[in-house]
Amino acid sequence: MHGLQWQSGDIHISDEEMKAIMKSAVDTLYRLLWQRDCDPMAYNENLALGRRYTLHWDDPELKVPSRKRSRPK
């Protein structure tokens, strides 16, 4: 991404760049979910590839959403 700009040690990403990053993440997840249901062999190959790249990464964190207000009864 050539549009990244360093200012005071921080990275600034434009709205368009962030949109492209988010769209890529959504498209990738959608493709994996589609493969899980429609092409299990490709799905398992992608999981194996991902495991090789992320073998030494920290485990993902599942953050439980906090409830700010209770639901109506």
C-alpha distances in whole Angstrom, upper triangle without the diagonal:
4,6,6,10,13,16,19,17,15,12,11,9,10,13,11,8,10,13,10,10,14,15,13,15,18,18,18,21,23,23,24,27,28,28,30,33,33,32,33,32,29,28,30,28,25,26,27,24,22,25,25,21,22,26,25,23,25,27,25,27,28,29,32,32,34,37,37,40,42,43,46,49
4,6,8,11,15,18,17,15,12,11,10,11,14,12,10,13,15,13,13,17,18,17,19,22,22,22,25,26,26,28,31,31,32,34,36,36,35,36,36,32,32,33,31,28,30,31,27,26,29,28,24,25,29,28,26,28,30,28,30,32,32,35,35,37,39,39,42,45,45,48,51
4,6,10,13,16,15,14,10,9,7,7,11,10,8,11,13,12,13,16,17,17,19,21,22,22,25,27,27,29,31,32,33,35,37,37,36,37,37,34,33,35,33,30,31,32,29,27,30,30,26,27,30,30,27,29,30,28,29,31,31,34,33,35,37,37,40,43,43,46,49
4,7,10,13,12,10,7,6,6,8,11,11,9,11,14,13,13,16,18,17,19,21,22,23,25,27,27,28,31,32,33,35,37,37,37,37,37,34,33,34,33,29,30,32,28,26,29,28,25,25,28,27,25,26,28,26,27,29,29,32,31,33,35,35,38,41,42,45,48
4,6,10,10,8,6,5,7,9,13,14,12,13,17,16,16,19,21,21,22,25,26,26,28,30,31,32,34,36,36,38,41,41,40,41,41,37,36,38,36,33,34,35,32,29,32,31,28,28,31,29,27,28,30,28,29,31,30,33,32,34,36,36,39,42,43,46,49
4,7,6,6,5,7,10,12,16,17,15,16,19,19,18,21,23,23,24,27,28,28,30,32,33,34,36,38,38,40,42,43,42,42,42,39,38,39,37,34,34,35,32,30,32,32,28,28,30,29,26,27,29,28,28,31,30,33,32,34,36,36,39,42,44,47,50
4,5,5,7,7,11,13,17,18,17,17,21,21,21,23,26,26,26,29,30,31,32,34,36,36,38,40,41,42,45,46,45,45,45,42,40,42,41,37,37,38,36,33,35,35,31,30,33,31,28,29,31,29,30,32,30,33,33,33,36,35,38,42,43,46,50
4,6,9,10,14,16,19,22,20,20,24,24,23,25,28,28,28,31,33,33,34,36,38,38,40,42,43,44,46,48,47,47,47,44,42,43,42,39,38,40,37,34,36,35,32,31,33,31,28,28,31,30,29,32,30,33,33,33,36,35,38,42,43,46,50
4,7,10,13,16,19,21,19,19,23,23,21,23,26,26,26,29,31,30,31,34,35,35,37,40,40,41,44,45,44,44,44,41,39,40,39,35,35,36,33,31,32,32,28,27,30,27,25,25,28,26,27,29,28,31,31,32,35,34,38,41,43,46,49
4,6,10,13,16,18,16,15,19,20,18,20,23,23,23,25,28,27,28,31,32,33,34,37,37,38,41,42,41,41,42,39,37,38,37,33,33,34,32,29,30,30,27,26,29,26,24,24,26,24,24,26,25,28,28,29,32,31,35,38,39,43,46
4,7,10,13,15,12,12,16,16,15,17,20,20,20,22,24,24,25,28,29,30,32,34,34,35,38,39,38,39,39,36,34,35,34,31,31,32,29,27,28,28,25,24,27,25,23,23,25,23,24,26,25,28,27,29,32,31,35,38,39,42,45
4,7,10,12,10,10,13,14,13,15,18,19,19,21,23,24,25,27,29,30,31,33,34,35,38,39,38,39,39,36,34,36,35,31,32,33,31,28,30,30,27,26,29,28,25,25,27,25,25,26,25,28,27,29,31,30,34,37,38,41,44
4,7,8,6,6,10,11,10,12,15,15,16,18,20,21,22,24,25,27,28,30,31,32,35,35,35,36,36,33,31,33,32,29,29,31,29,26,28,29,25,25,28,27,24,25,26,24,24,25,25,27,26,28,30,30,33,36,36,39,43
4,5,5,6,9,10,11,12,14,15,17,18,20,21,23,24,26,27,29,30,32,33,35,36,36,37,37,34,33,35,34,30,31,33,31,28,31,31,28,28,31,31,27,28,29,26,27,27,27,29,27,29,31,30,33,36,36,39,43
4,5,5,6,9,10,10,12,14,15,16,18,20,21,22,24,26,27,28,30,31,33,34,34,35,36,33,31,34,33,30,30,33,30,28,31,32,28,28,32,31,28,28,29,26,26,26,25,27,25,27,29,28,31,33,34,36,39
4,5,5,6,9,10,10,12,14,15,16,18,20,21,22,24,26,26,28,30,32,32,32,34,34,31,30,32,32,28,29,32,29,27,30,31,28,28,31,31,28,29,29,27,27,28,27,29,28,30,31,31,33,36,36,38,41
4,5,5,6,9,10,11,13,14,15,17,19,20,21,23,25,26,27,29,31,31,31,32,33,29,28,30,29,26,27,29,26,24,27,28,24,24,28,28,25,26,27,24,25,26,25,28,27,29,31,31,34,36,36,39,42
4,5,5,6,8,10,11,12,14,15,17,18,20,21,23,24,26,27,29,30,30,31,32,28,27,29,28,25,25,28,25,23,26,27,23,23,27,27,23,24,24,21,22,22,22,24,23,25,27,27,30,33,33,36,39
4,5,5,6,8,10,10,12,14,15,16,18,20,21,22,24,26,27,28,28,29,31,27,26,28,28,24,25,28,26,23,26,28,25,24,28,28,25,26,26,23,23,23,23,25,23,26,28,28,30,32,32,35,38
4,6,5,6,9,10,10,12,14,15,16,18,20,21,22,24,26,26,26,27,28,25,24,26,25,22,23,26,23,21,24,25,22,23,26,27,24,25,25,23,24,24,24,27,26,28,30,31,33,35,35,38,40
4,6,5,6,9,10,11,12,14,15,17,19,20,21,23,25,25,25,26,27,23,22,24,23,20,21,23,21,18,21,22,19,19,23,23,20,21,22,19,20,21,21,24,23,26,28,29,32,34,34,37,39
4,5,5,6,9,10,11,12,14,15,17,18,20,21,23,24,24,25,26,23,21,24,24,20,20,23,21,19,22,23,20,20,24,24,21,21,21,18,19,19,19,21,20,23,25,26,28,30,30,33,36
4,5,5,6,8,10,10,12,14,15,16,18,20,21,22,22,24,25,21,20,23,23,19,20,23,21,19,23,24,21,21,25,26,23,24,23,20,21,21,22,24,23,26,28,28,31,32,31,34,37
4,6,5,6,9,10,10,12,14,15,16,18,20,20,20,21,22,19,18,20,20,16,17,20,18,16,19,21,18,18,22,23,21,22,22,19,21,21,22,24,24,27,29,31,33,34,34,37,39
4,6,5,6,9,10,11,12,14,15,17,19,20,20,20,21,18,16,19,18,15,15,18,17,14,17,19,17,16,20,21,18,19,18,16,17,17,19,21,21,24,26,28,30,32,31,34,37
4,5,5,6,9,10,11,12,14,15,17,18,18,19,21,18,16,19,19,16,17,20,19,16,19,21,19,19,22,24,21,22,20,17,18,18,19,21,20,24,25,27,29,30,29,32,34
4,6,5,6,9,10,10,12,14,16,16,16,18,19,16,14,18,18,14,16,19,18,16,19,21,19,20,23,25,22,24,22,20,21,21,22,24,24,27,29,31,32,33,32,35,37
4,5,5,6,9,10,11,12,15,15,15,15,16,13,12,14,14,11,12,15,14,12,16,17,16,16,19,21,19,21,19,17,19,19,21,23,24,27,29,31,33,34,33,36,38
4,5,5,6,9,10,11,13,14,14,15,16,14,11,14,15,11,12,15,15,13,15,18,17,16,19,21,19,20,18,15,17,17,19,20,21,24,26,29,30,31,30,33,35
4,5,5,6,9,10,11,12,13,14,16,14,12,15,16,13,14,18,17,16,18,21,20,20,23,25,23,23,21,19,20,19,21,22,23,26,28,30,31,32,30,33,35
4,5,5,6,9,10,10,10,12,13,10,9,13,13,10,12,15,15,14,17,19,18,19,22,24,23,24,22,20,22,22,24,25,26,29,31,33,35,35,34,37,38
4,5,5,6,9,10,9,10,11,9,6,10,11,8,9,12,12,11,14,17,16,16,19,22,20,21,19,17,20,19,22,23,24,28,30,33,34,34,33,36,38
4,5,5,7,9,10,10,13,11,8,11,13,11,11,15,16,14,17,20,19,19,21,24,22,23,20,18,20,19,21,22,23,27,28,31,32,32,31,33,35
4,5,5,6,7,9,12,10,9,12,14,12,13,17,17,17,19,22,22,22,24,27,25,26,24,22,24,23,25,26,26,30,31,34,35,35,33,36,37
4,5,5,4,6,8,6,5,9,10,9,11,14,14,14,17,19,19,20,22,25,24,25,23,22,24,23,26,27,28,32,34,36,38,37,36,39,40
4,6,6,5,8,8,5,8,11,10,10,13,15,14,16,19,20,20,21,24,23,24,22,20,22,21,24,25,27,30,32,35,36,36,34,37,38
4,6,7,10,10,9,11,14,14,14,17,18,18,20,23,23,23,25,28,27,28,25,23,25,24,26,27,28,31,33,35,36,36,34,36,37
4,6,9,9,9,12,14,14,15,17,19,19,21,23,24,25,26,30,29,30,27,26,28,27,29,30,31,35,36,39,40,39,37,39,40
4,6,6,6,9,10,11,13,15,16,17,19,21,22,23,24,28,27,28,26,25,28,27,30,31,32,36,38,40,42,41,40,42,43
4,6,5,6,9,10,10,12,14,15,16,19,20,21,22,25,25,26,24,23,26,25,28,30,31,35,37,40,41,40,39,42,42
4,5,5,6,9,10,11,12,14,15,17,19,20,21,25,25,26,25,24,27,27,31,32,34,37,39,42,44,44,42,45,46
4,5,5,6,9,10,11,12,14,16,17,18,20,23,23,25,24,23,26,26,29,31,32,36,38,41,43,43,41,44,45
4,5,5,6,9,10,11,12,15,16,16,18,21,21,22,20,20,23,22,26,27,29,33,35,37,39,39,38,41,42
4,5,5,6,9,10,10,13,15,15,16,20,20,21,19,19,23,23,26,28,30,34,36,39,41,40,40,43,44
4,5,5,6,9,10,11,13,14,15,19,19,22,20,21,24,25,28,30,32,36,38,41,43,43,42,45,47
4,5,5,6,9,10,11,12,14,17,17,19,18,18,21,22,25,27,29,33,35,38,40,40,40,43,44
4,5,5,6,9,10,10,12,15,15,17,15,15,18,19,23,25,27,31,33,36,38,38,38,41,42
4,5,5,6,9,10,10,14,15,17,16,17,21,22,25,28,30,34,36,39,41,42,41,45,46
4,5,5,7,9,10,13,14,17,17,17,21,22,26,28,30,34,37,39,42,42,42,45,47
4,5,5,6,8,11,11,14,13,13,17,19,22,25,27,30,33,36,38,39,39,42,44
4,5,5,5,9,10,12,12,13,17,19,22,25,27,31,34,36,39,39,40,43,44
4,6,5,9,10,14,14,16,19,22,25,28,30,34,37,39,42,43,43,47,48
4,6,8,9,12,13,14,18,20,23,27,29,32,35,37,40,41,42,45,47
4,6,5,8,9,11,14,17,20,23,26,29,32,34,37,38,39,42,44
4,6,9,10,12,16,18,22,25,27,30,34,36,39,40,41,44,46
4,7,9,12,15,18,21,24,27,30,33,36,39,40,41,45,46
4,6,9,12,15,18,21,24,26,30,32,35,36,37,41,43
4,6,9,12,15,18,21,23,27,29,32,34,35,39,40
4,6,10,12,16,19,21,25,27,30,31,32,36,37
4,7,10,13,15,18,22,24,27,28,29,33,34
4,6,9,12,15,18,21,24,25,26,30,31
4,6,9,12,15,18,21,22,23,26,28
4,6,9,12,15,18,19,20,24,26
4,6,9,12,15,15,17,21,22
4,6,9,12,13,14,18,20
4,6,9,11,13,16,19
4,6,7,9,13,15
4,7,10,13,16
4,7,9,12
4,6,9
4,6
4
